[in-house]
Amino acid sequence: MNTAVWMTWRELTARKGWTLAGVLAVASAVALCSTLEILSRSREEAVAARTDQMGPPLKVVPAGITSRDLARFDMKDRYFSTKTLLQIQDDLGSDVRAIEGRLFVRGFMNGRLVPFVGVDPSRVSSPFAALGGLEGEDVALGSVLASDLPAGPGDILSFKGSRLRVAAVLPSNGGPEDLAVFTTLERLQSLFERQGMLNVIRVFPRQLDKLGAIEARIGARVDNVSLIAPRDPRGADHEIGVVLAGHRWALYAASAAVVALCILIWSYLRALAGRLEIASIAAMGGSAIFLITVLAMPATLLGLFGALIGYLAAVAIALSVDFGSAAPVAFSGSLFLTIALFTIGPAFVGSLPIAVRFAVREHVGTLQE
């Protein structure tokens, strides 16, 4: 084996032009695939992280309440205490990025039945930034309700003998919130005499792929509640990702075939040029296995060098395109090992037919020439 390694290294360094051409051919294919893979993975991870950050909540409601009831703000006069919120928060701990309690009730205002939503401004997680600034007599009106009343910022409304100051009109989101009055949780509990009561707990998982486990834990540890799970917003992205991954694998297979073909041609031309040396080794007692090793090892090393140079070139390209997202992926050892294996393997396979052919052929005629 030491002799085969020495002969391989001597030949690669002696024929620098052949070696450089082979390495560059392999490195080009590796750089193309590696750049695509690094950028694709970094974008996928960035999208997944953003989806987790913006993902919808799991809603915990009193037993018997359905998603239809919730959309109509019809909680059927069912509640649970704030202790339930604390219990869920203690059980889930760091698995959630946010958790908040809300109170949904309905009451008559200006002769019409209006849904009221009580939120805790210090804990609220909502695209409506105005909800975080509510205090005292402040309310925020849904856009449709504000148009129907009509009322706008600064107006004073009366409800059950109490003053409500319109602090903001929320932008429309096409949902039932457009019809609601939002105020602080403490204020709403006081207006409807529901001190210490909630009927909606919004749980935001830190990672959406843990949503099922969180549902199971809440269902097992908290009594008399129903769980309303959100649709997974990653569903469409996942389907697109599967399709794109299939396309990438097709490209990788084509690149592996290109590497194998390049090595096949390189190995044939190299063996043809060195057929007299091969015949001499056979005449001196070199076995077929030894000759196959001597002929296949340079191609395998070529694949290794090409993988290293191609991957480094891909890292440089990917970092220049999107440093922040690409850096964690580019310096992943597992990715480089995968690329290296998928390069060295085709390189070895491409060289093997030529190595076998020249190792087992009749060498006497070559020496007689």
C-alpha positions in Angstrom: 0.0 0.0 0.0 2.8 2.4 0.8 4.3 1.8 -2.6 1.0 2.5 -4.3 0.6 5.7 -2.4 4.2 6.8 -3.2 3.7 6.0 -6.9 0.4 7.9 -7.0 1.8 11.0 -5.4 4.9 10.9 -7.7 2.7 10.7 -10.8 0.3 13.5 -9.7 3.3 15.8 -8.9 5.1 14.8 -12.1 2.2 15.5 -14.4 1.0 18.8 -12.9 -0.9 19.8 -16.0 -3.0 16.6 -16.0 -3.6 16.9 -12.3 -4.6 20.6 -12.5 -7.0 19.9 -15.3 -8.7 17.1 -13.4 -8.9 19.0 -10.2 -10.4 22.0 -11.9 -13.0 19.9 -13.7 -14.1 18.3 -10.5 -14.0 21.5 -8.5 -16.2 23.3 -11.0 -19.0 20.8 -10.6 -18.6 20.8 -6.8 -18.6 24.6 -6.6 -21.9 24.8 -8.5 -23.7 22.2 -6.4 -22.2 23.4 -3.1 -23.1 27.1 -3.7 -26.7 26.1 -4.6 -26.9 23.9 -1.5 -25.5 26.4 1.0 -27.8 29.2 -0.3 -30.8 27.0 -0.4 -30.3 25.7 3.1 -29.6 29.1 4.5 -32.7 30.6 3.0 -34.8 27.6 4.2 -33.5 28.0 7.8 -34.1 31.8 7.7 -37.7 31.3 6.5 -38.3 28.6 9.1 -37.0 30.8 11.9 -39.1 33.8 10.7 -42.2 31.5 10.5 -41.6 30.4 14.0 -41.2 34.0 15.1 -44.4 35.1 13.4 -46.4 31.8 13.7 -50.0 31.9 15.0 -50.9 30.8 18.5 -52.4 27.7 20.0 -55.6 28.8 21.7 -56.7 27.3 25.0 -60.4 27.9 25.7 -63.0 26.5 28.2 -64.2 23.0 27.4 -66.9 22.9 24.8 -65.9 26.1 22.9 -65.2 25.5 19.2 -63.3 27.6 16.7 -66.7 28.7 15.3 -67.7 30.0 18.7 -64.4 31.8 19.1 -64.8 33.5 15.7 -68.2 34.7 16.8 -66.9 35.8 20.2 -69.6 33.5 21.7 -67.9 32.0 24.8 -71.2 30.8 26.2 -70.5 32.6 29.5 -67.6 30.1 30.3 -64.4 31.1 32.0 -61.4 29.8 33.8 -59.2 31.6 36.4 -55.9 33.3 35.8 -54.4 30.4 37.8 -54.8 28.3 34.6 -52.6 30.8 32.7 -49.9 30.5 35.4 -50.1 26.7 35.4 -49.7 26.5 31.6 -46.8 29.0 31.7 -45.0 27.0 34.4 -45.5 23.7 32.6 -44.3 24.9 29.2 -41.5 27.1 30.4 -38.9 27.9 27.6 -40.9 25.9 25.0 -43.0 29.0 24.3 -41.9 32.5 23.2 -45.0 34.2 24.5 -48.2 33.4 26.4 -51.1 35.7 27.1 -54.6 35.6 28.5 -57.6 37.3 27.1 -61.2 37.9 28.1 -63.9 37.7 25.4 -67.4 39.0 26.3 -70.3 40.6 24.4 -72.4 43.7 25.4 -74.7 46.2 23.9 -73.3 49.5 22.8 -75.5 52.1 21.0 -78.2 49.5 20.6 -76.1 46.8 19.0 -74.4 43.7 20.4 -70.6 44.3 20.3 -67.8 41.9 21.2 -65.3 43.2 23.8 -61.7 41.8 24.1 -59.6 42.4 27.2 -55.9 42.2 26.7 -52.9 42.6 29.0 -50.8 45.4 27.4 -47.6 44.2 29.1 -48.0 40.7 27.6 -50.0 41.2 24.4 -48.6 39.6 21.2 -50.4 41.1 18.3 -49.7 42.8 14.9 -51.7 45.7 16.3 -49.0 47.7 18.1 -51.7 50.0 19.6 -52.8 47.3 21.9 -49.6 47.4 23.8 -50.2 51.1 24.7 -53.7 50.8 26.2 -54.2 52.0 29.7 -57.0 53.3 32.0 -60.1 54.2 30.0 -58.4 53.6 26.6 -60.1 51.4 24.0 -59.1 50.4 20.4 -61.8 49.9 17.9 -61.9 47.5 15.0 -62.1 49.3 11.7 -65.6 48.2 10.7 -67.0 49.0 14.2 -65.4 52.4 14.2 -67.0 53.1 10.8 -70.4 52.0 12.0 -70.6 53.9 15.3 -69.0 56.2 13.9 -66.0 57.0 16.2 -62.3 57.9 15.9 -59.2 58.5 18.0 -60.0 61.0 20.8 -63.7 60.4 20.8 -65.4 59.5 24.1 -67.9 56.5 24.2 -70.2 55.6 27.1 -70.7 52.0 28.2 -72.5 50.9 31.4 -72.1 54.4 32.8 -68.3 54.4 32.2 -66.2 56.5 29.9 -64.3 54.9 27.1 -61.7 57.0 25.3 -60.9 55.8 21.7 -57.1 55.7 21.6 -56.8 54.1 18.2 -58.7 52.5 15.3 -57.0 49.3 14.3 -56.3 48.5 10.6 -58.5 46.0 9.0 -57.3 42.4 8.9 -60.4 40.9 7.4 -61.2 39.0 10.6 -63.7 39.2 13.4 -61.4 41.7 15.2 -62.7 44.4 12.8 -66.0 44.3 14.8 -64.5 44.3 18.3 -63.7 46.8 21.1 -60.3 46.2 22.7 -59.4 47.4 26.2 -57.2 46.4 29.0 -57.9 43.1 30.7 -58.3 44.6 34.1 -60.7 47.3 32.8 -62.9 44.7 31.0 -63.0 42.4 34.1 -64.2 45.3 36.1 -66.9 46.5 33.6 -68.4 43.0 33.4 -67.6 41.9 37.0 -65.4 39.1 35.9 -62.4 39.8 38.2 -59.7 37.2 37.9 -61.4 35.4 34.9 -60.2 34.6 31.4 -61.6 32.5 28.6 -58.8 32.5 26.0 -55.2 31.8 26.5 -52.9 32.3 23.5 -49.8 30.1 23.5 -47.0 30.9 21.0 -44.6 28.0 20.6 -41.0 28.8 20.2 -40.8 26.3 17.4 -43.9 25.3 15.4 -42.7 21.7 15.0 -43.2 21.3 18.8 -46.8 22.3 18.6 -48.1 18.7 18.8 -46.1 18.1 21.9 -47.3 21.3 23.5 -50.9 20.4 22.8 -50.4 17.0 24.4 -48.8 18.4 27.6 -51.6 21.0 28.0 -54.3 18.4 27.4 -52.8 16.0 29.9 -52.2 18.5 32.7 -55.0 21.1 32.5 -58.6 20.0 33.0 -61.8 21.4 31.4 -60.2 23.1 28.5 -60.4 22.7 24.7 -57.5 23.3 22.4 -57.8 25.1 19.0 -54.7 24.5 17.0 -53.7 26.9 14.2 -53.1 25.8 10.7 -49.4 25.2 10.2 -48.2 28.1 8.1 -45.2 26.0 7.0 -47.5 23.7 5.0 -47.2 25.4 1.7 -43.5 26.2 2.3 -42.9 22.6 3.1 -44.5 21.4 -0.1 -42.5 23.9 -2.1 -39.4 22.8 -0.2 -40.0 19.2 -1.1 -40.3 20.0 -4.8 -37.2 22.2 -4.7 -35.2 19.5 -2.9 -36.2 17.0 -5.6 -34.9 19.4 -8.2 -31.7 19.9 -6.3 -31.1 16.2 -5.9 -31.6 15.8 -9.7 -28.9 18.5 -10.2 -26.6 16.7 -7.8 -27.1 13.4 -9.6 -26.3 15.1 -12.9 -23.2 16.7 -11.3 -22.0 13.4 -9.9 -22.4 11.9 -13.4 -20.4 14.7 -14.8 -17.6 14.1 -12.2 -17.6 10.4 -13.0 -17.4 11.1 -16.7 -14.6 13.6 -16.3 -12.6 11.2 -14.2 -13.4 8.4 -16.6 -11.9 10.4 -19.5 -9.0 11.6 -17.4 -8.2 8.1 -16.2 -8.3 6.7 -19.7 -6.0 9.3 -21.1 -3.6 8.9 -18.2 -3.5 5.1 -18.3 -3.0 5.3 -22.1 -0.1 7.6 -21.7 1.4 5.4 -18.9 0.6 1.9 -20.4 4.3 1.1 -20.8 4.9 1.8 -17.1 1.9 -0.3 -16.2 3.1 -3.2 -18.3 6.6 -2.9 -16.6 5.1 -3.1 -13.1 3.1 -6.2 -14.2 6.2 -7.8 -15.7 8.0 -7.3 -12.3 5.3 -9.2 -10.5 2.8 -6.5 -9.7 -0.6 -8.1 -9.0 -3.9 -7.0 -10.7 -5.1 -5.6 -7.3 -1.9 -3.6 -7.0 -2.3 -2.2 -10.5 -6.0 -1.4 -9.9 -5.0 0.5 -6.7 -2.3 2.4 -8.5 -4.7 3.4 -11.3 -7.7 4.2 -9.2 -6.0 6.1 -6.3 -5.0 9.2 -8.3 -8.6 9.7 -9.4 -9.8 9.3 -5.8 -7.3 11.9 -4.6 -8.4 14.1 -7.5 -11.9 13.9 -6.2 -10.8 14.8 -2.7 -8.8 17.8 -3.9 -11.6 18.9 -6.2 -14.2 18.6 -3.4 -12.0 20.7 -1.1 -11.3 23.5 -3.6 -14.8 23.5 -5.0 -16.4 23.7 -1.5 -14.1 26.6 -0.5 -15.0 28.4 -3.7 -18.7 27.8 -3.0 -18.3 29.1 0.6 -16.7 32.3 -0.7 -19.5 32.8 -3.3 -22.3 32.1 -0.8 -20.8 34.4 1.9 -20.5 37.2 -0.7 -24.2 36.8 -1.6 -25.7 36.5 1.9 -23.1 36.4 4.7 -25.5 36.5 7.7 -27.7 33.5 6.6 -25.0 31.5 4.8 -22.3 31.6 7.4 -23.9 29.0 9.9 -24.5 26.6 7.0 -21.3 27.1 5.1 -19.1 26.2 8.0 -21.1 23.0 8.8 -18.7 20.1 8.8 -21.5 17.6 8.0 -22.3 19.4 4.8 -18.7 19.3 3.6 -18.4 15.6 4.5 -21.6 14.9 2.5 -20.2 16.9 -0.5 -16.9 15.1 -0.2 -18.4 11.7 -0.2 -20.6 12.5 -3.1 -17.5 13.6 -5.0 -15.0 11.0 -4.0 -17.5 8.2 -4.7 -18.2 9.1 -8.3 -14.5 9.8 -8.9 -13.6 6.3 -7.7 -16.5 4.7 -9.7 -15.5 6.7 -12.8 -11.9 5.5 -12.6 -12.6 1.8 -11.7 -13.6 0.5 -15.2 -10.4 2.0 -16.7 -8.3 0.7 -13.8 -9.7 -2.8 -14.2 -9.3 -2.8 -18.0 -5.7 -1.8 -17.9 -4.8 -4.0 -14.9 -6.0 -7.3 -16.4 -5.1 -6.7 -20.1 -2.2 -8.6 -21.8 0.9 -6.6 -21.0 3.5 -8.6 -23.1 2.3 -7.0 -26.3 2.8 -3.6 -24.8 6.3 -4.4 -23.8 7.1 -5.8 -27.2 6.1 -2.6 -28.9 
